[in-house]
Amino acid sequence: MDYQRGSMSVYAPERYQPSGNEKPLPVRVDEHGFQFIEVTIVVPGVAPITGEYLIDSGANSYLEIYKPFCDEHRLPPPAMKLLDAPGTSAGATTKSTDGRADRIEVGSFSIRNPPISFGEDVAGLMASKDHAGLIGAAFLQRFIVVYDSPGKRILLAPNRDYGDPPPYDQSGLKIHADGPSFHKFVVGRVLPGSPAGEAGIEPGDIIESLASNSANEMTLTQLRSLLTQPNARYSLGIIWGKSRLRINLQLRPLL
């Protein structure tokens, strides 16, 4: 998986030859083919904590820690700044709080100051006791990633994004994509006291455009990326019921 080029290559196991730039890391492969890897988190005032995390390339996050693991290790620590951040997983609403870790470490790789989520679900997928949580696409997209299930390993080669500061949403919007082509961007939740809340955006509103970008010309990933730009100011086209509105949105750091 080459995230920067937006490409995927598939090889027969016996024909794949590493380039030499990748670093192999062991993974556990369960009976369903899911891969798990050891990740160490460092958060303020707590000794480094290592756990086994599901590799989930479909999750739009760095690290999500499930409630049983949080309870076992008394996470998040009291001194950590947190944001209430419900989300979705496999179509269900989940409850979590977001904070920034000092760093997360996978093998010899380290990402500093990444946003991470502390789960609060007591039932369902995000309350699993079988592993610590999941590591998602926000981490993986800093690498060329090779999944080698037969070899029980993953190979990582840092790309140009590896050392960039990890962004975080500055709008307060939780958005999901709907419709046959996934270009209908629906507001699922608005963080109270956030720029979006102050601008009067409400759950159920549909984002028709952002600045000069039409929803039909953007992916959800691109839209979310624009909403992480530091202190950016945008004009949003909003569909509210049968009305169309223009709303000014001034972003600011939330975490």
C-alpha positions, 0 to 999 in steps of 0.5 A: 500500500503506497498511500502517497501515490494512492496505489496498491500492488498485489504479489504471490508470496513467493514472488514478492521481493522487498526493496530493502527500505522496509523494516519488517515487524512481527504480527499475530494473525488470528483465525480470521486473517486479522493482524495484530501488532505491538504498540507502545504509548507514552502519555503524560505522567504515566510509564510507557504502556505496551499492548497488542492492537488490531491493524485497521486500515479502514479506521480514520485514526492513529490509535483507539484504545478500548475501555477494558485496556483503559481501565486496566492501565488507568487511562486517560491520565488525570492531567491530560487535556481531553475532548468528548468525541463520539464516533462510529464503528461498523455502523454503530455509534461509539463513545470515546474521548480524544487526547494527544499522546506524547508519542506512539511507538511501533518497532523503531518508529515513533510518531510524536504528539498524535491524537488518540482515542480512549474508548468508553463503550462497555459493550460491542466491538470497542469493548473487546478484552481480546486486545488493547485497541486498534491502530488505524490509517492515520498512522499507516499512511505515513508509510509504504505498508506491506502486509505479509500474512503468510510470513506473519509480518508487516513491512514499513518504509517511511514516506515523506509524511512520516515526520509531519506534525499529526493534524487534528480536526479544528472545526468540531464537526463529525461528518459521514459520507452517504449516498450512492457515490459517497459525496453526500457529507452529512453532519452527525455531531457538532462539538459544543463550543467549537467553531462549527457550534458557534457558526450554527451548524447542526446535526443533519445538515448537509455540506454542499461545498467548502470554499470553492470545492464542491462536495461532488469533487471531494472525498470525505478524506479530503474534506476532513483534511481541509478541516484540520488546516490551522486557523483556516477560514472557509465559506460552507455551503449548507443544505438545511432542510429545503434551504441552502445557506452560506456559513462562515467557519473560522477554524481554531485548535481544539486539542 
